[in-house]
Amino acid sequence: MKNTQNTTSILNYKYGLYINYKAFNDYHISNNLDDKYFKIIQCNLMAFIVAEFHKNHKMPHRMIKNERYVMMNSDYILDNLIFLKIKSSMLKKYLVPLKANGLIKVYVENRKDRFINVSKQLINLYYSMDISIRPTNYLEHFRPDLWKDFKNEWELQFKDKKGFKLFIDNFNDNRDIKGYPNNVKDINTHLKNAAEHKLFGKLKYEY
C-alpha cells in the first residue's frame, strides 16, 4: 500500500493495537457523554490515534497554543488500519464525533495536512492501567520534574548505578505484581517510601 505521509520504513506500519476499552468508557462517563456513537470502528480508530500521539515520537508535529499536535493524514491512518476498509471521505465523518466529544482536536495545515491532539484526560485514563508501561517510566513521562528530583536525591545514595537500577526494576516489578495503577502522585510517594525503606529501613506507608 502506498503511504504518502511516511514511506521510508516498514516500521511505520502497525500490526497490533493495545485497546483500553475501560478508558474510553470512563472518559464518556466522567464527562457525562452519550457513547452510543462509539462503536468498534471508532474504538480501533481512537486506539491507533492515541498510540501514535503518545508513543511515536518520530511523527511530524506542531505546537499550537502550547499543545502538541501530531500529523495523521488519512492515507497514513488507513494504510495502517487496513481492515477498517473505509475510504478517506468516510474517515473524516468518523472523526467528527470524536472532535465533538472532546477526545481529539484537529488542526489542518495548507488544506491538506491533518494534525491531531488527544485529550490529556483520555491519555491519563488510557495508560493508567497499561502494564506494558513501567511505573517509573510513567512518572518520568508525565512528571519529568518529579522523576528528576527523585534521581537527584536518591541515586547517589546507592552503592552504584547498577544498584540503583536494580532497585528501580524491583520497585516496578512489585507494583506490577500487586496490580497498582499508574498514578503520578501514588508512584512518586511509593517510590520515595521504597527508597527510604531500602536504604534506612524506614516505612512511612504500608504498600
C-alpha positions as CSV (number, residue, x, y, z in Angstrom):
1,M,0.0,0.0,0.0
2,K,1.2,3.5,-0.8
3,N,1.6,5.7,2.3
4,T,2.2,9.3,1.2
5,Q,2.9,10.5,4.7
6,N,5.8,8.2,5.6
7,T,7.2,5.7,3.2
8,T,10.7,5.3,4.4
9,S,10.4,2.3,6.8
10,I,8.2,-0.7,7.2
11,L,8.4,0.0,10.9
12,N,5.9,2.8,10.4
13,Y,3.2,0.2,9.9
14,K,1.4,-1.2,13.0
15,Y,0.5,-4.9,13.2
16,G,-1.3,-4.7,16.5
17,L,-3.0,-2.3,18.9
18,Y,-3.4,-2.0,22.7
19,I,-7.1,-1.1,23.2
20,N,-8.2,0.2,26.6
21,Y,-12.0,-0.2,26.5
22,K,-12.3,0.9,30.1
23,A,-10.5,4.2,29.4
24,F,-13.0,5.0,26.6
25,N,-15.9,4.0,28.8
26,D,-14.6,6.1,31.8
27,Y,-14.0,9.1,29.6
28,H,-17.6,9.2,28.4
29,I,-19.0,8.6,31.9
30,S,-16.8,11.2,33.6
31,N,-17.8,13.8,31.1
32,N,-21.5,12.8,31.1
33,L,-21.3,12.0,27.3
34,D,-23.6,9.6,25.4
35,D,-21.3,6.9,23.9
36,K,-23.9,5.4,21.5
37,Y,-21.8,6.7,18.6
38,F,-18.7,5.0,19.8
39,K,-18.7,1.6,18.1
40,I,-15.9,-0.8,17.1
41,I,-14.6,1.3,14.2
42,Q,-14.3,4.4,16.4
43,C,-12.7,2.3,19.1
44,N,-10.0,1.0,16.7
45,L,-9.5,4.4,15.2
46,M,-9.0,6.1,18.5
47,A,-6.7,3.3,19.8
48,F,-4.4,3.9,16.8
49,I,-4.6,7.7,17.2
50,V,-3.8,7.5,20.9
51,A,-0.9,5.2,20.4
52,E,0.6,7.3,17.6
53,F,0.1,10.5,19.5
54,H,1.5,9.2,22.8
55,K,4.3,6.8,21.8
56,N,5.5,7.6,18.3
57,H,7.9,10.5,18.9
58,K,9.2,10.5,15.3
59,M,5.9,11.8,13.9
60,P,5.9,15.3,12.4
61,H,4.2,17.6,14.9
62,R,3.2,21.2,15.6
63,M,3.0,23.2,18.8
64,I,-0.3,25.1,18.8
65,K,-1.2,27.2,21.9
66,N,1.3,25.2,23.9
67,E,-0.3,21.9,22.9
68,R,1.3,19.2,20.8
69,Y,-0.5,18.2,17.6
70,V,0.8,15.1,15.6
71,M,0.5,14.7,11.9
72,M,-2.0,12.0,10.9
73,N,-3.2,12.2,7.4
74,S,-5.9,9.9,6.0
75,D,-3.6,7.8,4.0
76,Y,-1.3,7.1,7.0
77,I,-4.3,6.1,9.2
78,L,-6.0,3.9,6.6
79,D,-2.8,2.2,5.3
80,N,-2.2,1.0,8.9
81,L,-5.8,0.2,9.8
82,I,-6.3,-1.9,6.7
83,F,-9.3,-3.8,8.0
84,L,-11.4,-0.8,8.5
85,K,-12.0,-0.9,4.8
86,I,-13.3,2.6,4.5
87,K,-12.4,5.5,2.2
88,S,-10.9,8.8,3.2
89,S,-14.3,10.6,3.0
90,M,-15.8,8.2,5.5
91,L,-12.8,8.5,7.8
92,K,-13.4,12.2,8.0
93,K,-17.0,11.5,9.1
94,Y,-15.8,9.2,11.8
95,L,-13.5,12.0,13.1
96,V,-16.4,14.5,13.5
97,P,-18.0,12.9,16.7
98,L,-14.5,12.3,18.2
99,K,-13.9,16.0,17.9
100,A,-17.4,17.0,19.1
101,N,-17.0,14.9,22.2
102,G,-13.5,16.3,23.0
103,L,-11.5,13.1,22.5
104,I,-9.4,14.9,19.9
105,K,-8.7,18.3,18.5
106,V,-7.8,18.8,14.8
107,Y,-5.7,21.4,13.0
108,V,-5.4,21.4,9.2
109,E,-2.4,23.0,7.6
110,N,-2.4,24.2,4.0
111,R,-5.7,22.4,3.4
112,K,-4.0,19.0,3.3
113,D,-2.0,18.0,6.3
114,R,-4.1,17.0,9.4
115,F,-2.6,17.4,12.9
116,I,-4.3,15.8,15.9
117,N,-4.1,16.5,19.6
118,V,-5.5,13.9,22.0
119,S,-7.3,14.9,25.2
120,K,-4.9,14.8,28.2
121,Q,-7.7,13.3,30.3
122,L,-8.1,10.4,27.9
123,I,-4.3,9.8,27.7
124,N,-4.2,9.6,31.5
125,L,-7.1,7.2,31.6
126,Y,-5.8,5.2,28.8
127,Y,-2.3,4.5,30.1
128,S,-3.0,4.4,33.9
129,M,-3.7,0.6,33.6
130,D,-1.3,-0.2,30.8
131,I,1.0,-2.8,32.3
132,S,3.3,-2.5,29.3
133,I,4.4,0.9,30.7
134,R,6.7,0.6,33.8
135,P,5.6,2.8,36.7
136,T,8.8,4.8,36.8
137,N,8.6,5.4,33.0
138,Y,5.1,6.6,33.5
139,L,6.3,9.1,36.2
140,E,9.2,10.2,34.0
141,H,6.9,10.8,31.1
142,F,4.1,12.7,32.8
143,R,6.1,14.4,35.6
144,P,9.7,14.5,34.5
145,D,10.4,17.1,37.2
146,L,9.4,14.7,40.0
147,W,11.5,11.9,38.4
148,K,14.5,14.2,38.1
149,D,14.1,15.3,41.8
150,F,13.9,11.7,42.9
151,K,17.0,10.7,41.0
152,N,19.0,13.7,42.2
153,E,18.1,13.0,45.8
154,W,18.4,9.2,45.9
155,E,20.6,7.8,43.1
156,L,23.9,8.8,44.7
157,Q,22.9,7.2,48.0
158,F,23.1,3.7,46.4
159,K,26.4,1.9,46.1
160,D,26.5,2.4,42.3
161,K,24.3,2.9,39.2
162,K,23.8,-0.9,38.9
163,G,22.4,-1.0,42.5
164,F,20.0,1.9,41.7
165,K,18.8,0.3,38.5
166,L,18.2,-3.0,40.4
167,F,16.2,-1.1,43.0
168,I,14.1,0.6,40.2
169,D,13.5,-2.8,38.5
170,N,12.4,-4.4,41.7
171,F,10.1,-1.4,42.5
172,N,8.4,-1.7,39.1
173,D,8.0,-5.4,39.4
174,N,6.5,-5.1,42.8
175,R,3.9,-2.6,41.6
176,D,3.1,-4.7,38.6
177,I,2.7,-7.9,40.6
178,K,0.3,-6.1,43.1
179,G,-1.6,-4.6,40.2
180,Y,-1.2,-1.0,41.3
181,P,-2.5,1.6,38.7
182,N,-0.2,4.1,37.1
183,N,-0.9,7.3,39.1
184,V,1.7,10.0,39.3
185,K,1.2,11.0,42.9
186,D,1.0,7.4,44.1
187,I,4.0,6.3,42.2
188,N,6.1,9.2,43.5
189,T,5.1,8.7,47.1
190,H,5.6,4.9,46.9
191,L,9.0,5.4,45.2
192,K,10.3,7.7,48.0
193,N,8.9,5.4,50.6
194,A,10.5,2.3,49.0
195,A,13.9,4.1,48.7
196,E,13.8,5.1,52.4
197,H,12.9,1.5,53.4
198,K,15.6,0.0,51.2
199,L,18.4,2.3,52.5
200,F,17.4,3.1,56.0
201,G,14.7,0.5,57.0
202,K,12.1,3.2,57.4
203,L,8.5,2.6,56.2
204,K,6.1,5.6,56.3
205,Y,3.3,4.0,54.4
206,E,2.3,0.4,54.0
207,Y,2.0,-0.9,50.4
